Amino acid sequence: MLKEHERREYLKSLDEDKRKMEEAHFEEMKKKHREHPKVNVPGSKDQLKEVWEETDGLDPNDFNPKTFFKLHDTNGDGILDEQELEALFTKELEKVYDPKNAEDDMMEMEEERLRMREHVMKNVDTNQDRLVTLEEFLKSTETKDFNNPNEDWQTVEETQIYTEDELQRFEQDLVAQETALNQKAEELRKEHEVLQQRKMELDAQKKEYQQAVVQMEQHKAQQVGAVAAQAVGPNGELKFQAQVQEVAGEKVNPEAQQGSVIHPAPPGDAPHPGDKAPETPQETHVQNQQ
């Protein structure tokens, strides 16, 4: 359906004359594509015998289903899986599709391969485990359809697999999906713009912070340099500034105190306010006489 949808959309983009020419070319290519040898029904005796003869190089009169199974069980696990089955249809597909022909669509060829595989699975894989055992394969060769299929195989372009209504619904779904994708893309674009703006703001804040740190370091270095300059004399000698100390409420030059020592009074010897003065020897003698 997608292929037909794209073709119709392309025709809409053309003017009337070019559209008619394109339609005529399309019908001519379709007719040419249908001119191919008969395609055998997948999984039928005729189809397998053709593989036996042209691919395996064996005499078609000696066709043996059991031997055929073992020849195409390429990994020897006793079953034919999906890939091993698909390989059996290559000769049939080459009748219809040639990569050198412009009218042959290779994507359509792979679609046809899958249709053939599913046809065999439906008729041979009795337990529906997506694997064909030797027993299932041999049983399928005993059926009437194996020897004489009721109908010829119709390729994908010869089979109308969808109606016009189904195609229209498919196109409507495509439009809805495209609209949703466009809305999502617009939302993502706006989110991207917001993130870009936020990044610019953060970068500006980071730059301001770095400048502030540099200025603080420069100011600190200037202060250290000023202190160091004051502590060094003109000839490189160190200078010290005398500190003024306060002793008993008076400012004393430390240099004047270098030769004197102050001895503090022992604890408990200092008089306290209200204490009685010690008696003299005379006062003690008078008290004794009394």
URDA-V891037 format. One record per residue. RES is the residue in one small letter. SS is DSSP state (2 for helix, 1 for strand, 0 for the rest). PSI is psi in whole degrees, -180 to 180 (999 if undefined). Layout:
res = {RES	RES}
ss = {SS	SS}
psi = {PSI	PSI}
//
This chain:
res = {m	l	k	e	h	e	r	r	e	y	l	k	s	l	d	e	d	k	r	k	m	e	e	a	h	f	e	e	m	k	k	k	h	r	e	h	p	k	v	n	v	p	g	s	k	d	q	l	k	e	v	w	e	e	t	d	g	l	d	p	n	d	f	n	p	k	t	f	f	k	l	h	d	t	n	g	d	g	i	l	d	e	q	e	l	e	a	l	f	t	k	e	l	e	k	v	y	d	p	k	n	a	e	d	d	m	m	e	m	e	e	e	r	l	r	m	r	e	h	v	m	k	n	v	d	t	n	q	d	r	l	v	t	l	e	e	f	l	k	s	t	e	t	k	d	f	n	n	p	n	e	d	w	q	t	v	e	e	t	q	i	y	t	e	d	e	l	q	r	f	e	q	d	l	v	a	q	e	t	a	l	n	q	k	a	e	e	l	r	k	e	h	e	v	l	q	q	r	k	m	e	l	d	a	q	k	k	e	y	q	q	a	v	v	q	m	e	q	h	k	a	q	q	v	g	a	v	a	a	q	a	v	g	p	n	g	e	l	k	f	q	a	q	v	q	e	v	a	g	e	k	v	n	p	e	a	q	q	g	s	v	i	h	p	a	p	p	g	d	a	p	h	p	g	d	k	a	p	e	t	p	q	e	t	h	v	q	n	q	q}
ss = {0	2	2	2	2	2	2	2	2	2	2	2	0	0	0	2	2	2	2	2	2	2	2	2	2	2	2	2	2	2	2	2	2	0	0	0	0	0	0	0	0	0	0	0	2	2	2	2	2	2	2	2	2	2	0	0	0	0	0	2	2	2	0	0	2	2	2	2	2	2	2	2	0	0	0	0	0	0	1	1	0	2	2	2	2	2	2	0	0	2	2	2	2	2	2	2	0	0	0	0	0	0	0	0	0	2	2	2	2	2	2	2	2	2	2	2	2	2	2	2	2	2	2	2	0	0	0	0	0	0	0	1	1	2	2	2	2	2	2	2	0	0	0	2	2	2	2	0	0	0	0	0	0	0	0	2	2	2	0	0	0	0	0	2	2	2	2	2	2	2	2	2	2	2	2	2	2	2	2	2	2	2	2	2	2	2	2	2	2	2	2	2	2	2	2	2	2	2	2	2	2	2	2	2	2	2	2	2	2	2	2	2	2	2	2	2	2	2	2	2	2	2	2	2	2	2	2	2	2	2	0	1	0	0	0	0	0	1	0	0	0	0	0	1	1	1	1	0	0	1	1	1	1	2	2	2	2	0	0	0	0	0	0	0	0	0	0	0	0	0	0	0	0	0	0	0	0	0	0	0	2	2	2	2	2	2	2	2	2	0}
psi = {-36	-41	-45	-39	-46	-37	-43	-38	-37	-42	-34	-26	-6	156	174	-44	-47	-34	-41	-41	-41	-39	-42	-41	-39	-44	-36	-43	-38	-43	-42	-37	-32	-9	85	163	164	137	123	152	128	133	-3	168	-42	-41	-44	-37	-34	-39	-43	-41	-50	-32	-46	-17	32	161	124	-25	-17	16	130	116	-41	-44	-41	-45	-47	-34	-35	2	77	-29	1	28	6	7	160	116	-176	-42	-39	-34	-45	-33	-23	-16	3	-44	-38	-41	-33	-19	-29	-35	131	120	-16	-17	130	-28	-9	124	116	-29	-37	-33	-43	-34	-40	-38	-43	-37	-42	-42	-46	-32	-45	-43	-42	-36	-18	-40	84	-32	1	43	11	21	142	116	168	-40	-45	-41	-46	-37	-37	-28	-8	-4	163	-39	-25	-42	-37	86	146	-35	157	158	127	123	171	-36	-16	-4	126	97	0	153	171	-37	-41	-38	-41	-41	-38	-43	-38	-40	-39	-42	-44	-42	-41	-40	-45	-40	-39	-41	-43	-39	-39	-41	-43	-36	-43	-41	-38	-41	-42	-44	-38	-42	-42	-39	-42	-41	-43	-38	-40	-43	-40	-41	-43	-42	-44	-40	-40	-41	-42	-43	-41	-42	-40	-43	-42	-42	-37	-41	-44	-40	-38	-43	-43	-36	-35	-29	-2	131	179	-26	12	-1	156	142	140	138	125	140	138	126	154	123	122	38	2	143	124	135	126	-30	-29	-16	1	-31	2	150	130	122	115	150	146	151	136	-16	-21	133	148	148	133	-10	145	138	146	144	147	165	-35	-42	-32	-39	-43	-42	-35	-36	-33	999}
//
